[in-house]
Amino acid sequence: MTELTSRDAGNGGETHQTADADHPVLTTNHGTPISDNQNQLKAGPRGPVLLEDEIFREKINHFDHERIPERIVHARGSAAHGYFECTESLADVTIADLFQRKGQRTEVFTRFSTVAGGAGSIDTPRDVRGFAVKFYTREGNWDLVGNNIPVFFIQDAIKFPDLIHAAKMEADRGYPQAATAHDTFWDFISLMPESTHMIMWAMSDRTLPRTFANMEGFGVHTFRFINKEGKSTFVKFHWKPKAGLASTIWDETVKIAGADPDFQRRDLFERIERGDYPTWELGVQLFDEAFANSQPYDVLDATKIIPEEVLPVRIVGKMVLDRYPDNYFAETEQAAFVPSHIVPGIGFTNDPLLQGRLFSYTDTQLSRLGSVNFHQLPINAAKGRAAAAGCPFMNQQRDGHMQMAVPKGRANYEPNSLAKAGEPGGAREDAAKGYKTFPSDEEGQKLRIRPESFADHYSQARLFFRSMDPAEQAHIASALVFELSKVSLEHIRLQMLANLRNVDEDLAARVADGLAMDLPPASPTAAPVLDMAPSPALRIIRGPLERHTLEGRSVGILIADGTDAAELNALKKAIQAEGGHAMTIAPKVGKVPLSDGSAVAADAQLFGQPSVTVDACAVILSEKAAAKLVKEAAAVQWVMDAFGHLKAIGASAAAKPLLDKAGVEADEGVTDLSGFVEAAKKRYWDREPKVRTLA
Ligand code: HDD
């Protein structure tokens, strides 16, 4: 009797793609060939399904377990592969292999993240960004797990769970997601004066980066370099973006979240696709004990910076991200960054925040990745010396959940006399090449105490605020007003105002005014608040890393039926010649008839590509199209937002009615098409007071 299969039954045949010379046979995880991937096993064509169907059960069972616990912090992230190139040898200060030879390249995997939101949250909350780099050096993996802000909220790792609990969605109501503007966060912060410096950064434009490529990165802590004589030099790490620093405006940020929750992840992917590789220079601040002792703060305190004007950043390398992961889960999600992954020539200091991190990250991988063997996952596996010998690691550790390796031989202990040279189990320690901890002199009583040198919580917060451009100061004050307006408990707001008075009286007064509250007395300080020399290097706006350029930036060109073909083509060419990315946006995407009878497909549709997604805006319309679009809210909003977000607007003469309807007023950033490319290279901060009231 012929068996009745689904191919004979009601699904018409087209759902089956069959194996052939180019397409291997589909199998189960255990290798059994699969005949039908569309239908469960049933008793008769319309009958009940059978528990016996091991093919169905295996597939669904695997699917049911496809999610792993997301990271407790930094759950939302995007990553890319690339390389680090040493551009200046540091052989005099460190034996770290990756810094020995100019021109030497080391593979890297870099993951950017937000902190507070879950894995599916938006890319653009007001939040610190993680900046974690895994260097696959020849001497093992070095993970530099930093942020886009050079200081941290707390001085001691024991407070980290409290900080994060307070920042994440509130325990009873389960909101807000990925936002610090709520009671519990500000309650904790108001009681934690040591957070004040970080709060200045968090309320500044630093937490609203335009793209990942526009962020600085910092190792935050003071680390050590150790050279071949065993001498230690203190080091702080800095990543300087080649694309320059750039941020969004709060109103724009909020709108990006609605328009494209994956805005920064998409940007990273598209930049790499276009060959416009995100690039950073690596800089170091090197100093010794005498320098450290001469500063009015403690270099072991992670709430402090060393201003670049006091100790310049020396550029020693560059990082280029040029390859997007093949698989998000296998690479970006399973990547385990662990600050205790260190290589010879680099060492830790006694920073109590860093010391706590050295425990936490290995520990968290056990609940996240589920096994002590997480180092065997391809993205985490070392690629250095041991890998060249056939295995990413060489030791006698064995077994555990999901053991991927099949170690040979009996020598699963060391020392042993069984494994001969080159045989499995024959790896031996090496006193000369092995990792050596810097033998710092340590002695003292066991105490739960913080040193007095950590007591000054306000001087550097003041330094940061006073170093800002006036536009940035207004953004900070306005962000504080916004966040504290979302705090429902008055005593928390009052405590914050009391703390802010220690930072800067003008700032505190502006925030109080924005909240329509009276200023309370200043909170007590544990140490005198110093007036340190301002550090203009901390600015984004009109700072050293603000770049007026189209390189790596996108320009939206609003077109519609009848757009002048010559004007459009000339503008696209001019944008591309400057390294920009021109994107045509039209009411209908498939075909836009142009003035010369030709037609182009638009890159995006007007409703799906609001102007917040591009860096500058051009409008090339026929009179007829302009007359139509003044009645189209999305088009009016497109132009209105471009103006409100201080972007350049270049328009053809016929597009003027749309600009008028959108309330565009003449200024330096509003041009005709001929002046647009030059104008498009920057934002117009002087326009801001015309379009919004800031604190
Ligand atoms: Fe952390 C993840 C950065 C303090 C505990 N942290 C994590 C990531 C970054 C940072 C970038 C994500 C890495 C990735 O992309 O997978 N963390 C920092 C910085 C800190 C800091 C710059 C202060 C200078 N962190 C910190 C402390 C603790 C942790 C004090 C705990 C004592 N961090 C963790 C963690 C995470 C983590 C819970 C979550 C997921 C993971 O480690 O792998 O262990």
Residues whose N, C-alpha, C, O or C-beta is under 5 A from the ligand:
A	BS01	HDD	R71 I72 V73 H74 R111 S113 G130 F131 A132 V145 G146 N147 F152 A157 F160 V220 A335 F337 L353 G356 R357 S360 Y361 T364
